[in-house]
């Protein structure tokens, strides 16, 4: 079944929750709790997307740090997983939304079709999909928005 008549602009939250990069992790966590949200866009003063903070980011910040292993081969010691360790360490030390936010964010435009939105979310394990007009945030689509649109258009 094709959903070519439903676009991002039709299902997005046109007033998505967002914060500035200097917002503290404590402020962000409080907003998640009080506003019952699962993701928060981090934007600059012109509403350009800098990243996304999710529930997973907040929870992962509290987990144990995985120390990288090293393999000895002849006279060399080869570190394994060093880049991942450095990324985890930086996230554990984050004190602001800008430091914690994932900046490798998938986005769509307002004219993206529902089928493509569903594919992006499913193929990339994306739960929050910002909608951009150029480089300005105009909305946010969550998995629940996609499910509601699929049910409404059956």
N, C-alpha and C positions, 0 to 999 in steps of 0.2 A: 504494500500500500504506500502511495506517495503522499508526502506532506508538503508539496511545493508551494502551497498557498499560505503557509505560516512562516513568518520571518522573525528574526531576532527582535526587531522593534515591537512585535506583537506580544511577545512573552516576557520581555525583560522587565526588571524592576528599574523604573526610570529615576528612582531616588535611592540608589544603593548606599549601604553604609560605607563610610570612608573616614580616614584620619590622615593627618599630616605625618611625615616621617619622624618628627621629633616626639610624637606621642610615646609615653612610657609603656612598657610591657604591662605594668600594673593597670594603667588606664584601659589598654586594649582588652585585657582579661576581664575587667569589670564590665566593659561594654558587651562582650560576648555573653556574660552571665545575665546582665540586666535586660539587654535588648533581644536575647534569645536568637543570636545570629551565629552562623557557622563560618563566615568569611568576612574580611574587612579589607577594602581597597586602600592602598597607601598612595596618596596623590600629592602633587605639589600645589602651589597656590593657583595655578591655571587649570587644575583638574586633569593634569597629565598623569598617566599611570606610572608609578614607580615600582609597584609590586603588590602582592597579596599576602595577607596573614590569615591563616586558617586555624581551625581548632587543632588540627594535627601539628601545626607549627608550635602552638602553645604547649601541647602535651609533650612533643618531642624535646622541647627545651628542658624538660624535667627528667628525661631518661638518662641512664648511665652512659658515660663516654666509652666508646670502644677504642682501645689502644691498638695502634697498628702493629702487625707482626713483621718480622724480618726473616729472610731466608739467607742462610750462609751457603755460598756456592764458591768453592775453591777459596781464594783469598778475598772474596768480595762479600759484602753484606748488602742485600737488596731489600729495601723497605717495601712492604706491601700495604696498599690502602692508605698511603700517606695523605693524598688529596682529600679523601673522604673524611679522614680524621681532622684535618685542618678546617673543613667545612662544618663538621659537628662542633668543634671547639668554638668557632666563631659564633655559631647559633646559640650555644650554651651561654656565651658571654654577652649576648645581645641585651641591651637595656632599652632600646627604642624600637618602634614599629619598623622604621627604615632599616635597622640592622637585622631584624628577624624576618622581614618579608622575603618571600621568594620573588626573584626578579625575572625568572624565566617563565613568563606567563603567556599562555595561549589566549588570544583575543579573537573577536569576530566583529564584523561591521553590522550596521542595522539591517542590511538587506540579505544577510546570511540566512539560508533556508534551514528549517527545522531539521531536516534529514542530515545536513552537514553539521549542525550543532550537536546532534546526537552522536554522530560519528566521531567528532573531535573529543567529546566527553568520554565516550566509551573506549576509543582507541588509546587515549592518553591518560586515563584515570583522572580526569579533570572534574572537579566538583563545582568550581566557580569559574564562570566564563565572562570576563568583562566585555562590554560592548563599547567600541570606540568609533567616534566620528573623527576621522583623521587621527590625531594623537590625544584627543580629549575624551574622557570617560563620559558616556551618556547613559549607561545602564549596566546591569549585572544579571546574568542568567545562572540560576542554580539548577541542580539536577531535578529538584522538585518542580521547578517551572517547566522543564521539559516533559516530565511525567504528566503534569496537568494538561499540557498542550496535546500530548499524544492521546490522552483519554477524551478530551474535548473534540478531537478531530477524527475519531473512529466512526 
